[in-house]
């Protein structure tokens, strides 16, 4: 393992500890782009984890927005009936 690889892995793990999933994606993509061999299982797992976490936070935000919009529509409908 090269020093650059170890540094990138360290930064990747540090980003994970800080819940900075976009940074994790950036670090693992950098590792992937500079590798000549296939990814190890642990590297594939980290890549999958970072993308899943990044997407899940967006999914939660969309669910909250959708719930608020539904609530507002119900308020408008109930006031129009009176």
KOLLO-729403 format. One record per residue (C-alpha): residue in three letters; x, y, z. Coordinates in Angstrom, 1 decimal. Example, Ala and Ser with C-alpha at 12.3 -4.5 7.8 and 13.67 -1.06 7.14 Angstrom:
<romar Ala, x 12.3, y -4.5, z 7.8> $
<romar Ser, x 13.7, y -1.1, z 7.1> $
% end
This chain:
<romar Unk, x 0.0, y 0.0, z 0.0> $
<romar Unk, x 1.2, y 3.4, z -0.9> $
<romar Unk, x 1.3, y 6.4, z 1.4> $
<romar Unk, x -1.3, y 8.2, z -0.8> $
<romar Unk, x -3.7, y 5.3, z -0.6> $
<romar Unk, x -3.3, y 5.1, z 3.2> $
<romar Unk, x -3.9, y 8.8, z 3.5> $
<romar Unk, x -7.1, y 8.6, z 1.4> $
<romar Unk, x -8.4, y 5.7, z 3.4> $
<romar Unk, x -7.7, y 7.6, z 6.6> $
<romar Unk, x -9.6, y 10.7, z 5.2> $
<romar Unk, x -12.4, y 8.4, z 4.1> $
<romar Unk, x -12.8, y 6.9, z 7.6> $
<romar Unk, x -12.6, y 10.4, z 9.2> $
<romar Unk, x -15.4, y 11.6, z 6.9> $
<romar Unk, x -17.4, y 8.6, z 8.0> $
<romar Unk, x -16.9, y 9.4, z 11.6> $
<romar Unk, x -18.2, y 13.0, z 10.9> $
<romar Unk, x -21.2, y 11.7, z 8.9> $
<romar Unk, x -19.9, y 13.6, z 5.8> $
<romar Unk, x -21.1, y 11.2, z 3.2> $
<romar Unk, x -20.5, y 13.4, z 0.2> $
<romar Unk, x -16.9, y 13.7, z 1.3> $
<romar Unk, x -16.8, y 9.9, z 1.7> $
<romar Unk, x -18.0, y 9.5, z -1.9> $
<romar Unk, x -15.4, y 11.9, z -3.1> $
<romar Unk, x -12.6, y 10.1, z -1.3> $
<romar Unk, x -13.6, y 6.6, z -2.4> $
<romar Unk, x -14.1, y 7.7, z -6.0> $
<romar Unk, x -10.6, y 9.1, z -5.9> $
<romar Unk, x -9.3, y 5.8, z -4.7> $
<romar Unk, x -11.3, y 3.9, z -7.3> $
<romar Unk, x -10.1, y 6.1, z -10.1> $
<romar Unk, x -6.4, y 5.6, z -9.3> $
<romar Unk, x -6.6, y 1.8, z -8.8> $
<romar Unk, x -5.5, y -0.5, z -11.5> $
<romar Unk, x -7.0, y -3.7, z -9.9> $
<romar Unk, x -10.5, y -4.5, z -8.8> $
<romar Unk, x -11.9, y -3.2, z -5.6> $
<romar Unk, x -11.6, y -5.2, z -2.4> $
<romar Unk, x -14.8, y -6.2, z -0.6> $
<romar Unk, x -14.3, y -3.6, z 2.1> $
<romar Unk, x -13.8, y -0.8, z -0.5> $
<romar Unk, x -17.0, y -1.9, z -2.3> $
<romar Unk, x -18.9, y -1.9, z 1.0> $
<romar Unk, x -17.6, y 1.6, z 1.9> $
<romar Unk, x -18.7, y 2.9, z -1.5> $
<romar Unk, x -22.1, y 1.4, z -1.1> $
<romar Unk, x -22.5, y 2.7, z 2.4> $
<romar Unk, x -21.5, y 6.2, z 1.4> $
<romar Unk, x -24.0, y 6.4, z -1.5> $
<romar Unk, x -26.8, y 4.8, z 0.6> $
<romar Unk, x -26.3, y 7.3, z 3.4> $
<romar Unk, x -26.1, y 10.2, z 1.1> $
<romar Unk, x -29.3, y 9.2, z -0.7> $
<romar Unk, x -31.2, y 8.3, z 2.5> $
<romar Unk, x -30.7, y 11.8, z 4.0> $
<romar Unk, x -32.2, y 13.3, z 0.8> $
<romar Unk, x -35.0, y 10.8, z 0.8> $
<romar Unk, x -35.9, y 11.8, z 4.4> $
<romar Unk, x -35.9, y 15.4, z 3.4> $
<romar Unk, x -38.2, y 14.7, z 0.5> $
<romar Unk, x -40.6, y 12.7, z 2.8> $
<romar Unk, x -40.8, y 15.7, z 5.2> $
<romar Unk, x -41.5, y 18.1, z 2.5> $
<romar Unk, x -44.2, y 15.9, z 1.0> $
<romar Unk, x -45.8, y 15.5, z 4.5> $
<romar Unk, x -45.8, y 19.2, z 5.0> $
<romar Unk, x -47.3, y 19.8, z 1.5> $
<romar Unk, x -50.0, y 17.2, z 2.2> $
<romar Unk, x -50.8, y 18.8, z 5.6> $
<romar Unk, x -51.1, y 22.3, z 4.0> $
<romar Unk, x -53.4, y 20.9, z 1.2> $
<romar Unk, x -55.6, y 19.3, z 3.9> $
<romar Unk, x -55.8, y 22.7, z 5.7> $
<romar Unk, x -56.8, y 24.5, z 2.6> $
<romar Unk, x -59.5, y 21.9, z 1.7> $
<romar Unk, x -61.0, y 22.0, z 5.2> $
<romar Unk, x -61.2, y 25.8, z 5.3> $
<romar Unk, x -62.8, y 25.9, z 1.8> $
<romar Unk, x -65.6, y 23.6, z 3.0> $
<romar Unk, x -66.7, y 25.9, z 5.8> $
% end
